[in-house]
Amino acid sequence: MPYEPPTHTVERSLRATTGARVIAGVDEVGRGAWAGPVTVCAAITGLRRPPEGLTDSKLLTPKRRDELAEVLEGWVTAHSLGHASPEEIDELGMTAALRLAAVRALDGLPVRPDAVILDGKHDYLGRPWQVRTVIKGDQSCVAVAAASVIAKVRRDRMMAELSEPGGGIEQFAFAANAGYPSPVHRAALEQLGPTPYHRLSWSYMDGLPQWRHLKKIRRSEESLGLENGGQLGFDF
């Protein structure tokens, strides 16, 4: 299906209205997974013409995504990734975990951005960062689209490494599902129970009678109601 390529429209608007010169695009992956970290990429691209075919990572085939990520990592001015672990997600909740991962990504950049373009409608980053939220920014904004592709590919590789032979959790097929609740993943959970990589505070644990005693209770309720991956759809 044809799609409109991303542009620098939002970046140019921020430059004109705020005086920002260094602008980072930020996107996350893994929010709806049952296992693995939530990963955030911050990417600075400037106003250069992007590589051909750049768009939201979910619109690309795995092969094309891998190819494009390799190009992007050499093309972007700078990029950095931040992660929040399953333990941190269980302890803090998804909103705070997203912020933690995003701050880690932004702090990892060689220069502090003057402004941040955040994919989606919710500003989970907040002050002191100057944030512009953009719905479907991973399709419309060059820097966010670049962050989307890099984050997806890097997290998928992390999850695939967990499924390598000898690790003891091959049955969960993380290489294929990246920690999202595929049928194989669900079956392995029912038979073997959660691994150290699972988010134990999530409501899917209520559907595992044999393992329900392992469920963790969070300290506070989520402001965005993102604790149940099944409510958000999956981006694998």
C-alpha positions as YAML, in Angstrom:
chain: A
units: angstrom
residues:
- id: 1
  name: MET
  ca: [0.00, 0.00, 0.00]
- id: 2
  name: PRO
  ca: [1.43, 3.41, -0.94]
- id: 3
  name: TYR
  ca: [2.23, 5.72, 1.92]
- id: 4
  name: GLU
  ca: [3.37, 9.30, 2.29]
- id: 5
  name: PRO
  ca: [7.03, 9.52, 3.27]
- id: 6
  name: PRO
  ca: [7.86, 11.32, 6.51]
- id: 7
  name: THR
  ca: [8.91, 14.95, 6.39]
- id: 8
  name: HIS
  ca: [10.69, 17.56, 8.50]
- id: 9
  name: THR
  ca: [7.53, 19.65, 8.90]
- id: 10
  name: VAL
  ca: [7.36, 19.33, 12.69]
- id: 11
  name: GLU
  ca: [11.09, 19.92, 13.08]
- id: 12
  name: ARG
  ca: [10.83, 23.09, 11.00]
- id: 13
  name: SER
  ca: [7.85, 24.25, 13.04]
- id: 14
  name: LEU
  ca: [9.75, 23.75, 16.30]
- id: 15
  name: ARG
  ca: [12.72, 25.64, 14.93]
- id: 16
  name: ALA
  ca: [10.51, 28.53, 13.87]
- id: 17
  name: THR
  ca: [8.35, 28.75, 17.00]
- id: 18
  name: THR
  ca: [10.77, 27.82, 19.79]
- id: 19
  name: GLY
  ca: [14.22, 28.50, 18.40]
- id: 20
  name: ALA
  ca: [15.19, 24.87, 18.91]
- id: 21
  name: ARG
  ca: [18.11, 23.73, 16.79]
- id: 22
  name: VAL
  ca: [18.85, 20.24, 18.07]
- id: 23
  name: ILE
  ca: [15.66, 18.19, 17.88]
- id: 24
  name: ALA
  ca: [15.37, 14.51, 18.76]
- id: 25
  name: GLY
  ca: [12.69, 12.14, 17.55]
- id: 26
  name: VAL
  ca: [11.66, 9.60, 20.18]
- id: 27
  name: ASP
  ca: [9.74, 6.35, 19.77]
- id: 28
  name: GLU
  ca: [9.27, 3.21, 21.83]
- id: 29
  name: VAL
  ca: [8.77, -0.47, 21.22]
- id: 30
  name: GLY
  ca: [7.74, -3.26, 23.55]
- id: 31
  name: ARG
  ca: [4.99, -1.45, 25.40]
- id: 32
  name: GLY
  ca: [2.44, -4.18, 24.74]
- id: 33
  name: ALA
  ca: [4.76, -7.18, 25.15]
- id: 34
  name: TRP
  ca: [4.41, -9.64, 28.01]
- id: 35
  name: ALA
  ca: [8.15, -10.23, 28.24]
- id: 36
  name: GLY
  ca: [11.31, -8.23, 27.73]
- id: 37
  name: PRO
  ca: [12.11, -4.58, 28.25]
- id: 38
  name: VAL
  ca: [10.39, -1.53, 26.90]
- id: 39
  name: THR
  ca: [12.90, 0.14, 24.59]
- id: 40
  name: VAL
  ca: [13.08, 3.78, 23.56]
- id: 41
  name: CYS
  ca: [15.23, 5.25, 20.81]
- id: 42
  name: ALA
  ca: [16.13, 8.93, 20.53]
- id: 43
  name: ALA
  ca: [17.39, 9.97, 17.11]
- id: 44
  name: ILE
  ca: [18.73, 13.28, 15.80]
- id: 45
  name: THR
  ca: [18.62, 13.64, 12.03]
- id: 46
  name: GLY
  ca: [18.86, 17.31, 11.19]
- id: 47
  name: LEU
  ca: [17.01, 18.35, 8.06]
- id: 48
  name: ARG
  ca: [18.73, 16.06, 5.59]
- id: 49
  name: ARG
  ca: [16.84, 13.98, 3.06]
- id: 50
  name: PRO
  ca: [16.06, 10.59, 4.66]
- id: 51
  name: PRO
  ca: [16.93, 7.19, 3.19]
- id: 52
  name: GLU
  ca: [14.49, 5.84, 0.64]
- id: 53
  name: GLY
  ca: [11.57, 3.92, 2.12]
- id: 54
  name: LEU
  ca: [11.76, 5.32, 5.65]
- id: 55
  name: THR
  ca: [8.46, 4.99, 7.52]
- id: 56
  name: ASP
  ca: [6.96, 3.54, 10.68]
- id: 57
  name: SER
  ca: [8.72, 0.27, 11.50]
- id: 58
  name: LYS
  ca: [5.37, -1.58, 11.68]
- id: 59
  name: LEU
  ca: [4.77, -0.89, 7.99]
- id: 60
  name: LEU
  ca: [7.99, -2.59, 6.93]
- id: 61
  name: THR
  ca: [8.77, -6.26, 6.43]
- id: 62
  name: PRO
  ca: [11.35, -7.69, 8.85]
- id: 63
  name: LYS
  ca: [13.91, -7.96, 6.04]
- id: 64
  name: ARG
  ca: [13.39, -4.39, 4.89]
- id: 65
  name: ARG
  ca: [13.39, -3.16, 8.49]
- id: 66
  name: ASP
  ca: [16.77, -4.79, 9.14]
- id: 67
  name: GLU
  ca: [18.23, -3.34, 5.95]
- id: 68
  name: LEU
  ca: [16.92, 0.13, 6.72]
- id: 69
  name: ALA
  ca: [18.11, 0.06, 10.32]
- id: 70
  name: GLU
  ca: [21.65, -0.67, 9.16]
- id: 71
  name: VAL
  ca: [21.49, 2.34, 6.83]
- id: 72
  name: LEU
  ca: [19.91, 4.57, 9.46]
- id: 73
  name: GLU
  ca: [22.49, 3.88, 12.16]
- id: 74
  name: GLY
  ca: [25.11, 5.33, 9.84]
- id: 75
  name: TRP
  ca: [22.89, 8.09, 8.46]
- id: 76
  name: VAL
  ca: [21.47, 9.74, 11.59]
- id: 77
  name: THR
  ca: [23.46, 12.52, 13.21]
- id: 78
  name: ALA
  ca: [23.20, 10.66, 16.53]
- id: 79
  name: HIS
  ca: [21.06, 8.08, 18.21]
- id: 80
  name: SER
  ca: [20.82, 6.36, 21.57]
- id: 81
  name: LEU
  ca: [18.69, 3.64, 23.12]
- id: 82
  name: GLY
  ca: [17.30, 3.36, 26.61]
- id: 83
  name: HIS
  ca: [15.61, 0.37, 28.21]
- id: 84
  name: ALA
  ca: [13.43, -0.27, 31.22]
- id: 85
  name: SER
  ca: [13.60, -3.85, 32.45]
- id: 86
  name: PRO
  ca: [10.64, -6.10, 33.28]
- id: 87
  name: GLU
  ca: [11.49, -5.61, 36.96]
- id: 88
  name: GLU
  ca: [11.36, -1.83, 36.55]
- id: 89
  name: ILE
  ca: [8.06, -2.08, 34.69]
- id: 90
  name: ASP
  ca: [6.63, -4.20, 37.50]
- id: 91
  name: GLU
  ca: [7.91, -1.80, 40.14]
- id: 92
  name: LEU
  ca: [7.09, 1.53, 38.50]
- id: 93
  name: GLY
  ca: [4.27, 0.82, 36.05]
- id: 94
  name: MET
  ca: [4.46, 1.39, 32.32]
- id: 95
  name: THR
  ca: [4.15, 5.17, 32.25]
- id: 96
  name: ALA
  ca: [7.06, 5.72, 34.62]
- id: 97
  name: ALA
  ca: [9.05, 2.94, 32.94]
- id: 98
  name: LEU
  ca: [8.59, 4.62, 29.56]
- id: 99
  name: ARG
  ca: [9.87, 7.88, 30.99]
- id: 100
  name: LEU
  ca: [12.84, 6.11, 32.56]
- id: 101
  name: ALA
  ca: [13.77, 4.47, 29.26]
- id: 102
  name: ALA
  ca: [13.28, 7.72, 27.33]
- id: 103
  name: VAL
  ca: [15.45, 9.72, 29.73]
- id: 104
  name: ARG
  ca: [18.15, 7.06, 29.47]
- id: 105
  name: ALA
  ca: [18.01, 7.32, 25.68]
- id: 106
  name: LEU
  ca: [18.12, 11.11, 25.68]
- id: 107
  name: ASP
  ca: [20.92, 11.19, 28.24]
- id: 108
  name: GLY
  ca: [22.90, 8.85, 26.00]
- id: 109
  name: LEU
  ca: [22.98, 11.32, 23.12]
- id: 110
  name: PRO
  ca: [26.23, 13.26, 22.65]
- id: 111
  name: VAL
  ca: [24.33, 16.55, 22.86]
- id: 112
  name: ARG
  ca: [21.23, 17.49, 24.83]
- id: 113
  name: PRO
  ca: [18.28, 18.17, 22.48]
- id: 114
  name: ASP
  ca: [16.56, 21.57, 22.63]
- id: 115
  name: ALA
  ca: [13.26, 19.85, 21.86]
- id: 116
  name: VAL
  ca: [11.81, 16.36, 21.57]
- id: 117
  name: ILE
  ca: [9.21, 15.03, 19.15]
- id: 118
  name: LEU
  ca: [7.39, 12.21, 20.90]
- id: 119
  name: ASP
  ca: [5.32, 9.68, 19.00]
- id: 120
  name: GLY
  ca: [1.70, 9.48, 20.19]
- id: 121
  name: LYS
  ca: [-0.66, 11.78, 22.03]
- id: 122
  name: HIS
  ca: [0.56, 11.31, 25.62]
- id: 123
  name: ASP
  ca: [3.59, 13.16, 26.91]
- id: 124
  name: TYR
  ca: [5.11, 10.56, 29.21]
- id: 125
  name: LEU
  ca: [8.40, 12.48, 29.26]
- id: 126
  name: GLY
  ca: [7.38, 15.84, 30.73]
- id: 127
  name: ARG
  ca: [9.55, 18.57, 32.20]
- id: 128
  name: PRO
  ca: [12.26, 19.72, 31.92]
- id: 129
  name: TRP
  ca: [12.13, 18.44, 28.34]
- id: 130
  name: GLN
  ca: [10.39, 20.58, 25.72]
- id: 131
  name: VAL
  ca: [8.08, 18.03, 24.11]
- id: 132
  name: ARG
  ca: [5.88, 18.08, 21.01]
- id: 133
  name: THR
  ca: [3.61, 15.04, 20.78]
- id: 134
  name: VAL
  ca: [2.59, 13.90, 17.31]
- id: 135
  name: ILE
  ca: [0.01, 11.19, 16.68]
- id: 136
  name: LYS
  ca: [1.48, 8.73, 14.16]
- id: 137
  name: GLY
  ca: [4.72, 10.67, 14.32]
- id: 138
  name: ASP
  ca: [6.50, 7.46, 13.34]
- id: 139
  name: GLN
  ca: [4.86, 7.83, 9.93]
- id: 140
  name: SER
  ca: [4.99, 11.61, 9.48]
- id: 141
  name: CYS
  ca: [8.24, 12.80, 11.14]
- id: 142
  name: VAL
  ca: [11.66, 11.81, 9.83]
- id: 143
  name: ALA
  ca: [13.41, 11.70, 13.21]
- id: 144
  name: VAL
  ca: [10.61, 9.72, 14.87]
- id: 145
  name: ALA
  ca: [10.41, 7.26, 11.97]
- id: 146
  name: ALA
  ca: [14.18, 6.71, 12.22]
- id: 147
  name: ALA
  ca: [13.88, 6.13, 15.97]
- id: 148
  name: SER
  ca: [10.99, 3.72, 15.34]
- id: 149
  name: VAL
  ca: [12.98, 1.51, 12.98]
- id: 150
  name: ILE
  ca: [16.16, 1.46, 15.06]
- id: 151
  name: ALA
  ca: [14.28, 0.72, 18.30]
- id: 152
  name: LYS
  ca: [12.28, -2.12, 16.76]
- id: 153
  name: VAL
  ca: [15.25, -3.84, 15.16]
- id: 154
  name: ARG
  ca: [17.49, -3.54, 18.20]
- id: 155
  name: ARG
  ca: [14.85, -4.81, 20.63]
- id: 156
  name: ASP
  ca: [13.91, -7.70, 18.33]
- id: 157
  name: ARG
  ca: [17.56, -8.75, 18.26]
- id: 158
  name: MET
  ca: [17.74, -8.61, 22.05]
- id: 159
  name: MET
  ca: [14.69, -10.85, 22.33]
- id: 160
  name: ALA
  ca: [16.00, -13.26, 19.68]
- id: 161
  name: GLU
  ca: [19.20, -13.72, 21.68]
- id: 162
  name: LEU
  ca: [17.13, -14.96, 24.61]
- id: 163
  name: SER
  ca: [15.80, -17.77, 22.43]
- id: 164
  name: GLU
  ca: [19.17, -19.08, 21.33]
- id: 165
  name: PRO
  ca: [19.73, -22.80, 22.04]
- id: 166
  name: GLY
  ca: [21.04, -23.50, 25.48]
- id: 167
  name: GLY
  ca: [19.26, -20.67, 27.20]
- id: 168
  name: GLY
  ca: [16.49, -22.89, 28.52]
- id: 169
  name: ILE
  ca: [13.61, -20.78, 27.23]
- id: 170
  name: GLU
  ca: [13.55, -21.72, 23.54]
- id: 171
  name: GLN
  ca: [9.94, -22.90, 23.93]
- id: 172
  name: PHE
  ca: [8.78, -19.29, 24.27]
- id: 173
  name: ALA
  ca: [9.97, -18.48, 20.72]
- id: 174
  name: PHE
  ca: [11.00, -14.94, 21.57]
- id: 175
  name: ALA
  ca: [12.88, -14.79, 18.26]
- id: 176
  name: ALA
  ca: [9.54, -14.99, 16.46]
- id: 177
  name: ASN
  ca: [7.23, -13.07, 18.79]
- id: 178
  name: ALA
  ca: [9.62, -10.61, 20.53]
- id: 179
  name: GLY
  ca: [7.85, -11.22, 23.84]
- id: 180
  name: TYR
  ca: [4.34, -10.54, 22.57]
- id: 181
  name: PRO
  ca: [1.56, -13.05, 23.36]
- id: 182
  name: SER
  ca: [1.63, -15.29, 20.30]
- id: 183
  name: PRO
  ca: [-0.03, -18.73, 20.54]
- id: 184
  name: VAL
  ca: [3.35, -20.43, 21.07]
- id: 185
  name: HIS
  ca: [4.26, -17.95, 23.78]
- id: 186
  name: ARG
  ca: [0.92, -18.45, 25.55]
- id: 187
  name: ALA
  ca: [1.26, -22.23, 25.44]
- id: 188
  name: ALA
  ca: [4.76, -22.11, 26.90]
- id: 189
  name: LEU
  ca: [3.56, -19.82, 29.69]
- id: 190
  name: GLU
  ca: [0.77, -22.21, 30.64]
- id: 191
  name: GLN
  ca: [3.11, -25.20, 30.67]
- id: 192
  name: LEU
  ca: [6.34, -23.74, 32.07]
- id: 193
  name: GLY
  ca: [5.32, -20.56, 33.85]
- id: 194
  name: PRO
  ca: [6.91, -17.13, 33.52]
- id: 195
  name: THR
  ca: [10.63, -16.62, 32.98]
- id: 196
  name: PRO
  ca: [12.80, -13.93, 34.60]
- id: 197
  name: TYR
  ca: [12.08, -11.86, 31.48]
- id: 198
  name: HIS
  ca: [8.31, -11.68, 32.02]
- id: 199
  name: ARG
  ca: [6.34, -8.77, 33.43]
- id: 200
  name: LEU
  ca: [4.79, -10.34, 36.47]
- id: 201
  name: SER
  ca: [2.46, -7.49, 37.47]
- id: 202
  name: TRP
  ca: [0.36, -7.74, 34.32]
- id: 203
  name: SER
  ca: [-3.17, -9.07, 34.16]
- id: 204
  name: TYR
  ca: [-2.28, -12.05, 31.92]
- id: 205
  name: MET
  ca: [-0.99, -13.67, 35.12]
- id: 206
  name: ASP
  ca: [-4.60, -13.95, 36.32]
- id: 207
  name: GLY
  ca: [-5.23, -16.37, 33.46]
- id: 208
  name: LEU
  ca: [-2.49, -18.73, 34.60]
- id: 209
  name: PRO
  ca: [-3.96, -20.50, 37.66]
- id: 210
  name: GLN
  ca: [-0.88, -22.67, 38.14]
- id: 211
  name: TRP
  ca: [1.40, -19.63, 38.27]
- id: 212
  name: ARG
  ca: [-0.88, -16.93, 39.64]
- id: 213
  name: HIS
  ca: [0.92, -16.97, 42.98]
- id: 214
  name: LEU
  ca: [3.94, -15.40, 41.25]
- id: 215
  name: LYS
  ca: [2.03, -12.26, 40.27]
- id: 216
  name: LYS
  ca: [3.51, -9.02, 41.57]
- id: 217
  name: ILE
  ca: [1.38, -6.15, 42.85]
- id: 218
  name: ARG
  ca: [2.38, -2.68, 41.77]
- id: 219
  name: ARG
  ca: [2.67, 0.20, 44.18]
- id: 220
  name: SER
  ca: [0.37, 2.47, 42.21]
- id: 221
  name: GLU
  ca: [-2.22, 2.37, 39.44]
- id: 222
  name: GLU
  ca: [-1.25, 3.38, 35.94]
- id: 223
  name: SER
  ca: [-2.47, 6.81, 34.85]
- id: 224
  name: LEU
  ca: [-2.71, 5.68, 31.22]
- id: 225
  name: GLY
  ca: [-4.14, 2.22, 31.85]
- id: 226
  name: LEU
  ca: [-1.38, 0.50, 29.86]
- id: 227
  name: GLU
  ca: [-0.79, -2.45, 32.14]
- id: 228
  name: ASN
  ca: [-2.62, -4.93, 29.94]
- id: 229
  name: GLY
  ca: [-0.79, -5.50, 26.66]
- id: 230
  name: GLY
  ca: [-3.91, -7.03, 25.14]
- id: 231
  name: GLN
  ca: [-5.71, -3.69, 25.17]
- id: 232
  name: LEU
  ca: [-3.28, -1.88, 22.92]
- id: 233
  name: GLY
  ca: [-2.71, -4.17, 19.98]
- id: 234
  name: PHE
  ca: [0.64, -5.62, 19.09]
- id: 235
  name: ASP
  ca: [3.44, -4.15, 17.02]
- id: 236
  name: PHE
  ca: [5.46, -7.22, 16.09]
...
